[in-house]
Amino acid sequence: METGLIGGAVALVILLLTIWVIRTVCDVVIFLAFLAAVAIPFLIRISGEMAQEEVILLAVALGILMPVIT
């Protein structure tokens, strides 16, 4: 009887820990995606590789695409 309760408690703790780890990893990925949506056009504009209009279009596209991906 006690072994079943201990096993159940351990399983519950492992389940909760797993859920917490998965949610934390997902939060980090979402944060990085939104950070990239802001930073990439800014960095491209600084490098001078694209015209300002293209950078604005890229920023708008990433602003629409990143929430859909996440």
Residue pairs with C-beta under 8 A, 6 or more apart in sequence:
29 70
30 70
33 66
33 69
33 70
34 66
34 70
36 62
36 66
37 59
37 62
37 63
37 65
37 66
38 59
40 58
40 62
41 55
41 56
41 58
41 59
41 62
44 50
44 55
44 58
45 52
45 55
50 58
